[in-house]
Amino acid sequence: MRDLARQGIYRIIYDIIKADSIIVRREIDAIKQLCDKYGITPKHRMVSMNLSLAEAVKEVQSLTIGQVKELHRDISQLIMADDASSREEALLLFAIMKAIDGKCEVVSVPWGEIMMDNSQLLFIEEGYDEEVNNYIEAHYNTIVNTCKVGGFDFVYIPRLTKVFASQSMASDLFFYFSPTNTIEEAKRIADNMCNVTTSMVYRELLVGKMGFRMDVANPSLLFRVSFSVVNGQRMANYALIRTDSDMLVQLEGIMAEIQRLQNGNTLTINNIYIRQDAFIYSGFYRTLFDLLTYRKGAKCELVVSPYSRANVLSIRTTTLDSEKEMPLDLGPKESAFYVFLIKETQEYGGFRIDMQTKDDLAYLSEAQKRFEKVYFSLCNRDTAPDITDAGIRRPMLSKIRKAIENNDIIVQRMMFMPEVGKDKSIKVYLDKIVNNGYGRE
């Protein structure tokens, strides 16, 4: 067994023992036995404190199937060393076991004022999957009640925006509890809340503000499972689970498993009642509220000006009091590549760059033709760059990211930023483009 795997095992059992904030003699004896069994030395224990739980789980995933089964048994016995399993221990054990089996991803982010409550289960996606969202809408009440039995409040952004859109209290809520300068400003913030999407929440809030680094190429479920300290820094650990085709059955299984692991004398049921005239001001909801209040209704959009002698692209930021426009510091080819990436994301889910088969090469050839169409529509040039060449593509992508970072008036930076997913596709989920003679509004 590799030293990194031993360090990962110790980090995991260390976090499990501390999950309920109570350490008994039998737990100390159990952890001593596990250290002897897996050859975990004092040096391994010391170095493991530099690993996040997410990193520890990845190291343990390198074990053989037999070693993983053995570790499963040892962890299950460890958690019962004090004759009880709290909700905190159950959530952590569930995430670790599922992650080791490849059915879940553990994500560790720096702890801060912005975080989700451990009773909130969030549906997230990077784009918009119509089939999955239609399923949630059709089974919404049953999904909410199923999550309640497991102690969770199901957070679904489209339903939240519907509540705000149908209630006259929204602008008053922002006016008196922000507080904002004018009722007009509060109304603008309330309008923004009605236009919030799950994709925006993922990029601007989870990635941009909370520091998540994860891939949600498929719609997923996210909930917090524990805290830990890594090299002196407090971290929050989350479980990320890809949704199944039948999400209701999947959620029933998740809740049943968590309740089975939580073998205490009490059954945790989330009893929060969502009234039509009420807004929950805690955890994730509070973070979203504060984020929109901080922006004070500001909106950003990409402006495309074909054949411009200065800059083809610029950013326009509109607030209640003013409208500012600032060029994106990009040359013609980078500007065209950026617009191409937006269109490619909208129409094909991203620009695929991982070429391995003949079909992949055929796709890349067609993508080059689509890029050339964009390029000649925007730029007065005779020859388009070859974006199938990584040596040409990478510097262009780097310049785009730098231009977005250096633009002072962007308030939704992560919505504009290109990203490369685990599926080796470059994506830009930006819906709003103002076109001066090009594309669609």
Long-range contacts (C-beta under 8 A, 24 or more apart in sequence): 1-38, 1-39, 1-63, 1-67, 2-59, 2-62, 3-44, 4-59, 4-62, 5-59, 5-60, 5-62, 5-63, 6-38, 6-39, 6-40, 6-41, 6-44, 7-40, 7-44, 7-47, 7-48, 7-51, 7-56, 7-59, 8-48, 8-51, 8-55, 8-56, 8-57, 8-58, 8-59, 8-60, 9-34, 9-38, 9-40, 9-56, 9-60, 9-71, 10-35, 10-38, 10-40, 10-44, 10-45, 10-48, 11-48, 11-49, 11-51, 11-53, 11-55, 11-56, 12-53, 12-56, 12-57, 12-60, 12-75, 12-96, 13-75, 13-78, 14-45, 14-48, 15-53, 15-56, 15-92, 15-226, 15-228, 15-237, 16-75, 16-78, 16-79, 16-89, 16-92, 16-93, 16-96, 17-78, 18-228, 19-86, 19-88, 19-89, 19-92, 19-226, 20-82, 20-86, 20-88, 20-89, 21-88, 22-82, 24-81, 24-82, 26-81, 26-82, 27-78, 27-81, 27-82, 29-81, 30-77, 30-78, 30-81, 31-78, 34-74, 34-78, 37-74, 49-229, 49-230, 49-231, 50-230, 50-231, 51-230, 52-108, 52-228, 52-230, 52-235, 52-237, 53-96, 53-106, 53-108, 53-226, 53-228, 53-235, 53-237, 54-105, 54-106, 54-107, 54-108, 54-237, 55-108, 57-96, 57-99, 57-100, 57-106, 60-100, 61-99, 61-100, 61-102, 68-100, 68-101, 71-100, 72-97, 72-100, 79-261, 80-263, 84-263, 84-264, 85-261, 85-262, 85-263, 85-264, 86-262, 86-264, 87-151, 87-258, 87-262, 87-264, 87-268, 88-118, 88-226, 89-261, 89-262, 90-258, 90-259, 90-261, 90-262, 91-118, 91-223, 91-224, 91-225, 91-226, 91-239, 91-258, 92-225, 92-226, 92-237, 93-261, 94-225, 94-239, 94-254, 94-257, 94-258, 94-261, 95-225, 95-226, 95-237, 95-239, 98-239, 98-241, 99-239, 103-241, 104-239, 104-240, 104-241, 105-214, 105-239, 105-240, 105-241, 106-225, 106-237, 106-238, 106-239, 106-240, 107-212, 107-213, 107-214, 107-222, 107-237, 107-238, 107-239, 107-240, 108-228, 108-230, 108-235, 108-236, 108-237, 108-238, 109-210, 109-211, 109-212, 109-213, 109-235, 109-236, 109-238, 110-211, 110-233, 110-234, 110-235, 110-236, 111-227, 111-233, 111-234, 111-235, 111-236, 112-210, 112-211, 114-205, 114-209, 114-210, 114-287, 115-210, 115-224, 115-236, 115-283, 115-287, 116-222, 116-223, 116-224, 116-238, 116-283, 116-284, 116-287, 117-153, 117-224, 117-282, 117-283, 117-284, 118-223, 118-224, 118-225, 119-151, 119-152, 119-153, 119-270, 119-283, 120-152, 120-153, 120-155, 120-223, 120-224, 120-283, 120-284, 121-147, 121-152, 121-153, 121-154, 121-155, 121-221, 121-222, 121-223, 122-155, 122-221, 122-222, 122-223, 122-284, 123-154, 123-155, 123-156, 123-157, 123-198, 123-219, 123-220, 123-221, 123-243, 124-198, 124-201, 124-202, 124-206, 124-216, 124-219, 124-220, 124-221, 124-222, 125-198, 125-199, 125-202, 125-216, 125-218, 125-219, 125-220, 126-199, 126-202, 126-203, 126-216, 126-217, 126-421, 126-427, 126-429, 127-199, 127-345, 127-349, 127-427, 127-429, 128-197, 128-198, 128-199, 129-218, 129-219, 132-219, 132-243, 132-247, 133-158, 135-247, 136-247, 139-247, 139-248, 142-248, 143-247, 143-248, 143-251, 146-248, 146-251, 146-252, 146-255, 147-251, 147-255, 147-270, 148-269, 148-270, 148-271, 148-272, 149-255, 149-259, 149-269, 150-251, 150-254, 150-255, 150-258, 150-259, 150-268, 150-270, 151-258, 151-268, 151-269, 151-270, 152-223, 152-255, 152-270, 153-270, 153-272, 153-280, 155-284, 155-285, 157-196, 157-197, 157-198, 157-201, 158-197, 158-198, 160-196, 160-285, 160-288, 161-193, 161-194, 161-195, 161-196, 163-276, 163-279, 164-190, 164-193, 164-194, 165-194, 166-276, 167-276, 167-277, 169-277, 169-279, 170-194, 173-279, 174-292, 174-293, 177-281, 178-293, 180-293, 180-296, 182-320, 184-320, 185-296, 185-297, 185-320, 188-296, 188-297, 188-320, 189-292, 189-293, 189-295, 189-296, 189-297, 191-297, 192-292, 192-295, 192-297, 192-299, 193-292, 196-288, 196-292, 199-429, 200-412, 200-415, 201-288, 203-412, 203-414, 203-415, 203-417, 203-429, 204-291, 204-412, 204-413, 204-414, 204-415, 205-287, 205-288, 205-291, 207-414, 208-413, 208-414, 209-287, 209-291, 210-287, 212-238, 214-240, 215-421, 215-422, 216-240, 217-421, 217-422, 217-423, 217-425, 218-242, 218-243, 219-243, 221-251, 221-254, 295-411, 295-412, 296-320, 298-411, 299-432, 300-409, 300-410, 300-411, 300-412, 300-415, 300-416, 300-432, 301-432, 301-433, 301-434, 302-342, 302-416, 302-430, 302-432, 302-433, 302-434, 303-433, 303-434, 303-435, 303-436, 304-339, 304-378, 304-433, 304-434, 304-435, 304-436, 304-438, 304-439, 305-436, 305-437, 306-377, 306-378, 306-379, 306-436, 306-437, 306-438, 307-378, 307-379, 307-380, 311-335, 312-336, 312-378, 312-379, 313-338, 313-339, 315-407, 315-409, 315-410, 315-416, 316-434, 317-409, 317-410, 317-411, 324-409, 325-409, 326-407, 326-408, 326-409, 328-403, 328-404, 328-407, 329-402, 329-403, 329-406, 329-407, 330-399, 330-400, 330-403, 331-399, 332-375, 332-378, 332-379, 332-381, 333-375, 333-379, 333-381, 333-384, 333-385, 333-396, 334-396, 334-399, 334-400, 334-403, 335-378, 335-379, 336-371, 336-374, 336-375, 336-378, 336-379, 336-384, 337-371, 337-385, 337-387, 337-393, 337-396, 337-397, 337-400, 338-400, 338-418, 338-428, 339-374, 339-378, 339-433, 339-438, 339-439, 340-370, 340-371, 340-374, 340-375, 340-387, 341-418, 341-426, 341-427, 341-428, 342-428, 342-430, 342-433, 343-370, 343-374, 343-439, 344-370, 344-426, 345-427, 345-428, 345-429, 346-431, 349-425, 349-427, 350-421, 350-423, 350-425, 350-426, 350-427, 351-387, 351-425, 351-426, 351-427, 352-423, 352-424, 352-425, 353-390, 353-393, 353-420, 353-424, 353-425, 353-426, 354-423, 354-424, 354-425, 364-388, 377-438, 378-438, 397-426
